[in-house]
Amino acid sequence: MNEVIRQLAARRSVRAFEDRDIPGEVRAAILEAAAQAPTAGNQQLYTILDVTDPQLKARLAETCDHQPFIAQAPMVLIFLADVCKWLDAYREAGCEPRAPGAGDVMLAASDAAIAAQNAVTAAWSLGVGSCYIGDVMERCEEHREMLNLPPHVFPAAMLVLGYPTEQQARRPKPERFNMADIVCENVYRRKDGAALRRMFAGRCALRGYDAWMDAFCRRKYNSDFSREMTRSVEAYLRDYGLVRAEDGGEDGRPGARADSSAPGAPGVPERGPEA
């Protein structure tokens, strides 16, 4: 196994950091690695916010599900899916760009996520741990104001980075699914009930499949934060004409999909371990 593959397998999320700064040259190397990521048409359809303002980090710690370790992280990066700057560049040249749509925001979000993962991998190779914060996609209206986001700019990912504490460095990485459950040859194959139960056997061993899956569904998929993320992302998507403001779902929320998931218990608004 070569060193790159070994480090990819060893990397795990870090949520507690030593009380020391990341040197300037290490920060620069992480950012440069992000910018070297593969990108559609060499457009780099993203902008990276390097959040250095302690007050802004503290606000993000609150708006992103009240997670204090965000404010304590020595380095916080937000990867924005940025269609806006290319639209501005086209117009500066006198072009008449079409209205951006679903493909544009998906391409930009992919570019942003690939750049973020380059940063994660580079950081780990330099001894710096990281954790993805998906909550930055929530609370659209508040985050737009906080981060000065114009239309066609979407916070696709946030990373907190720092040197892991000894406990975090020793923490075992959660097991992944078997490769046979992740890789399909040539075409997609939908799993039947028996195959799904085999796939999740390692995770459900202590509670049984039905009980474990019910608890996970309540805590994650049907949770309040998951519903808020959907509402917020749909608000961003209105820039692309993908969601109409007057649309309403079961609960009457503006922009909610009419085919949103069936009502269930509100769930516990807390995250499970991201790894």
C-alpha positions as CSV (number, residue, x, y, z in Angstrom):
1,M,0.0,0.0,0.0
2,N,1.5,3.4,-1.0
3,E,1.5,6.4,1.3
4,V,-1.4,8.2,-0.3
5,I,-3.7,5.3,-0.1
6,R,-2.6,4.5,3.5
7,Q,-3.4,8.1,4.5
8,L,-6.8,8.0,2.8
9,A,-7.7,4.9,4.7
10,A,-6.4,6.3,8.0
11,R,-8.1,9.7,7.8
12,R,-11.0,10.2,10.2
13,S,-13.0,13.2,11.5
14,V,-11.5,15.3,14.3
15,R,-13.7,17.5,16.5
16,A,-11.3,18.4,19.3
17,F,-8.1,20.3,18.6
18,E,-4.9,21.1,20.5
19,D,-4.6,24.8,21.6
20,R,-2.1,25.8,19.0
21,D,-2.2,27.7,15.7
22,I,-1.7,26.2,12.3
23,P,1.5,27.9,10.8
24,G,1.0,30.2,7.9
25,E,3.0,28.0,5.5
26,V,0.8,25.0,6.4
27,R,-2.4,27.0,5.9
28,A,-1.1,28.1,2.6
29,A,-0.3,24.6,1.6
30,I,-3.8,23.4,2.4
31,L,-5.4,26.2,0.4
32,E,-3.1,25.6,-2.5
33,A,-3.9,21.9,-2.5
34,A,-7.6,22.8,-2.6
35,A,-7.1,25.0,-5.6
36,Q,-5.2,22.2,-7.5
37,A,-8.3,19.9,-7.4
38,P,-9.9,18.7,-10.6
39,T,-12.5,21.1,-11.9
40,A,-15.0,21.2,-14.7
41,G,-13.4,23.0,-17.7
42,N,-10.8,24.5,-15.4
43,Q,-13.5,26.9,-14.3
44,Q,-12.9,26.5,-10.6
45,L,-16.6,27.1,-9.9
46,Y,-16.0,27.8,-6.2
47,T,-14.8,30.4,-3.8
48,I,-13.2,29.6,-0.5
49,L,-13.9,31.7,2.6
50,D,-11.0,31.6,5.0
51,V,-12.8,32.5,8.2
52,T,-10.4,34.2,10.6
53,D,-12.7,36.6,12.5
54,P,-13.3,35.0,15.9
55,Q,-16.7,36.6,16.2
56,L,-17.8,35.2,12.9
57,K,-16.5,31.7,13.9
58,A,-18.5,32.1,17.1
59,R,-21.6,33.0,15.2
60,L,-21.1,30.0,12.9
61,A,-20.7,27.7,15.9
62,E,-24.2,28.8,17.0
63,T,-25.9,28.8,13.6
64,C,-24.4,25.5,12.6
65,D,-26.3,23.4,15.3
66,H,-24.6,24.9,18.4
67,Q,-21.3,23.1,18.0
68,P,-18.6,25.0,20.1
69,F,-15.7,23.2,18.5
70,I,-16.3,25.2,15.4
71,A,-15.3,28.4,17.2
72,Q,-12.3,26.7,18.8
73,A,-10.9,25.4,15.5
74,P,-7.7,27.2,14.4
75,M,-8.8,27.1,10.8
76,V,-12.3,27.3,9.3
77,L,-13.0,27.1,5.6
78,I,-16.3,27.5,3.7
79,F,-16.4,26.2,0.1
80,L,-18.9,28.2,-1.9
81,A,-20.4,26.8,-5.1
82,D,-19.9,30.0,-7.1
83,V,-21.7,30.5,-10.4
84,C,-21.9,34.2,-9.8
85,K,-18.3,35.1,-10.7
86,W,-18.5,33.5,-14.1
87,L,-21.8,35.2,-14.9
88,D,-20.2,38.5,-13.9
89,A,-17.1,37.7,-16.1
90,Y,-19.3,36.9,-19.1
91,R,-21.3,40.2,-18.7
92,E,-18.0,42.2,-18.2
93,A,-17.1,40.9,-21.7
94,G,-20.4,42.0,-23.2
95,C,-21.7,38.4,-23.4
96,E,-25.4,37.5,-22.9
97,P,-25.2,34.4,-20.7
98,R,-28.3,32.3,-20.4
99,A,-30.0,32.1,-17.0
100,P,-28.2,29.5,-14.9
101,G,-30.0,26.3,-14.1
102,A,-29.8,23.0,-12.3
103,G,-26.8,21.7,-14.2
104,D,-24.8,24.8,-13.3
105,V,-25.4,24.7,-9.6
106,M,-24.7,20.9,-9.5
107,L,-21.4,21.4,-11.4
108,A,-20.4,24.2,-9.1
109,A,-21.3,22.1,-6.0
110,S,-19.2,19.2,-7.3
111,D,-16.2,21.5,-8.0
112,A,-16.5,22.9,-4.4
113,A,-16.8,19.5,-2.8
114,I,-13.8,18.1,-4.8
115,A,-11.7,21.1,-3.7
116,A,-12.7,20.6,-0.1
117,Q,-11.7,17.0,-0.2
118,N,-8.3,18.0,-1.6
119,A,-7.9,20.3,1.4
120,V,-8.9,17.5,3.8
121,T,-6.4,15.1,2.3
122,A,-3.6,17.6,2.2
123,A,-4.2,18.7,5.8
124,W,-4.1,15.1,7.1
125,S,-0.8,14.5,5.3
126,L,0.5,17.6,7.3
127,G,-0.8,16.3,10.6
128,V,-3.9,18.5,10.6
129,G,-7.2,16.9,11.3
130,S,-10.6,18.2,9.9
131,C,-14.3,17.7,10.1
132,Y,-17.0,18.5,7.6
133,I,-19.9,20.7,8.8
134,G,-22.9,20.2,6.6
135,D,-25.0,22.5,8.8
136,V,-23.7,25.5,6.8
137,M,-26.3,24.7,4.2
138,E,-29.1,25.4,6.7
139,R,-30.5,28.8,7.7
140,C,-30.1,30.3,4.2
141,E,-31.3,33.8,5.1
142,E,-29.0,34.2,8.1
143,H,-25.9,32.8,6.4
144,R,-26.5,34.9,3.3
145,E,-26.4,38.0,5.5
146,M,-23.5,36.8,7.6
147,L,-21.3,35.8,4.7
148,N,-22.4,38.5,2.2
149,L,-23.5,35.9,-0.3
150,P,-25.0,37.2,-3.6
151,P,-27.5,35.2,-5.7
152,H,-26.0,32.1,-7.4
153,V,-23.5,31.5,-4.5
154,F,-24.3,28.5,-2.3
155,P,-22.3,27.3,0.8
156,A,-21.7,23.7,-0.3
157,A,-19.3,22.6,2.5
158,M,-17.6,23.9,5.6
159,L,-14.4,22.5,7.1
160,V,-13.0,23.0,10.6
161,L,-9.3,22.1,10.9
162,G,-6.7,21.8,13.6
163,Y,-4.1,19.5,15.2
164,P,-6.0,16.6,16.8
165,T,-5.9,16.0,20.6
166,E,-4.3,12.7,21.7
167,Q,-7.7,11.2,22.3
168,Q,-8.9,12.2,18.8
169,A,-5.7,10.9,17.2
170,R,-6.3,7.5,18.9
171,R,-10.0,7.3,18.1
172,P,-10.8,4.4,15.9
173,K,-12.3,5.1,12.4
174,P,-15.8,3.7,12.0
175,E,-16.0,0.8,9.6
176,R,-17.2,1.3,6.1
177,F,-19.6,-0.9,4.3
178,N,-18.2,-3.9,2.4
179,M,-17.1,-3.0,-1.2
180,A,-19.7,-5.4,-2.6
181,D,-22.4,-3.1,-1.1
182,I,-20.8,0.0,-2.6
183,V,-19.6,-1.0,-6.1
184,C,-22.0,-2.2,-8.8
185,E,-20.6,-3.4,-12.1
186,N,-21.9,-1.5,-15.2
187,V,-25.4,-0.8,-14.0
188,Y,-27.2,0.1,-10.7
189,R,-28.7,-2.8,-8.8
190,R,-31.3,-2.0,-6.2
191,K,-31.1,-4.2,-3.1
192,D,-33.9,-6.2,-1.8
193,G,-34.8,-6.5,1.9
194,A,-32.5,-9.4,2.6
195,A,-29.5,-7.7,0.9
196,L,-30.2,-4.5,2.9
197,R,-30.2,-6.5,6.1
198,R,-26.9,-8.1,5.3
199,M,-25.4,-4.8,4.3
200,F,-26.3,-3.2,7.7
201,A,-25.6,-6.3,9.8
202,G,-22.4,-4.9,11.3
203,R,-24.0,-1.7,12.3
204,C,-27.2,-3.2,13.7
205,A,-25.7,-6.1,15.6
206,L,-26.5,-4.9,19.1
207,R,-30.1,-3.6,18.4
208,G,-31.4,-5.5,15.4
209,Y,-32.1,-4.0,12.0
210,D,-35.6,-2.7,12.6
211,A,-34.8,-0.9,15.9
212,W,-31.5,0.5,14.7
213,M,-32.9,1.8,11.4
214,D,-36.0,3.3,13.1
215,A,-33.7,5.2,15.6
216,F,-31.4,6.4,12.8
217,C,-34.3,7.5,10.6
218,R,-35.7,9.6,13.5
219,R,-32.4,11.0,14.5
220,K,-31.1,11.8,11.0
221,Y,-33.5,11.6,8.0
222,N,-36.7,12.7,9.7
223,S,-35.1,15.1,12.1
224,D,-35.8,18.8,12.5
225,F,-32.3,19.8,11.2
226,S,-32.7,17.6,8.1
227,R,-36.0,19.3,7.3
228,E,-34.4,22.7,7.8
229,M,-31.6,21.8,5.5
230,T,-34.0,20.9,2.8
231,R,-36.0,24.2,3.3
232,S,-32.8,26.2,3.2
233,V,-31.3,24.6,0.2
234,E,-34.6,25.0,-1.7
235,A,-34.3,28.7,-0.8
236,Y,-30.9,28.9,-2.5
237,L,-32.3,26.9,-5.5
238,R,-34.8,29.7,-6.2
239,D,-31.9,31.6,-7.7
240,Y,-32.0,28.9,-10.5
241,G,-35.7,28.8,-11.0
242,L,-35.8,25.3,-9.5
243,V,-38.2,26.0,-6.6
244,R,-41.1,28.5,-6.7
245,A,-41.5,30.7,-3.6
246,E,-45.2,30.1,-3.6
247,D,-44.9,26.3,-3.6
248,G,-45.8,24.7,-0.3
249,G,-45.5,21.3,1.2
250,E,-47.4,19.4,3.8
251,D,-46.5,21.8,6.5
252,G,-47.1,24.9,4.5
253,R,-43.4,26.0,4.4
254,P,-42.6,28.1,1.4
255,G,-40.5,26.2,-1.1
256,A,-41.2,22.8,0.5
257,R,-41.7,20.0,-2.1
258,A,-45.2,18.8,-2.5
259,D,-43.9,15.2,-2.4
260,S,-41.8,15.6,0.8
261,S,-41.5,12.6,3.0
262,A,-44.4,11.4,5.1
263,P,-44.9,12.9,8.5
264,G,-43.1,11.2,11.3
265,A,-41.7,11.9,14.8
266,P,-39.8,15.1,14.7
267,G,-36.6,13.3,15.7
268,V,-33.9,14.4,18.0
269,P,-32.0,17.4,16.6
270,E,-28.5,16.1,17.1
271,R,-25.9,14.7,14.7
272,G,-24.4,11.3,14.6
273,P,-20.7,10.7,14.2
274,E,-19.4,11.9,10.9
275,A,-16.2,10.2,9.9
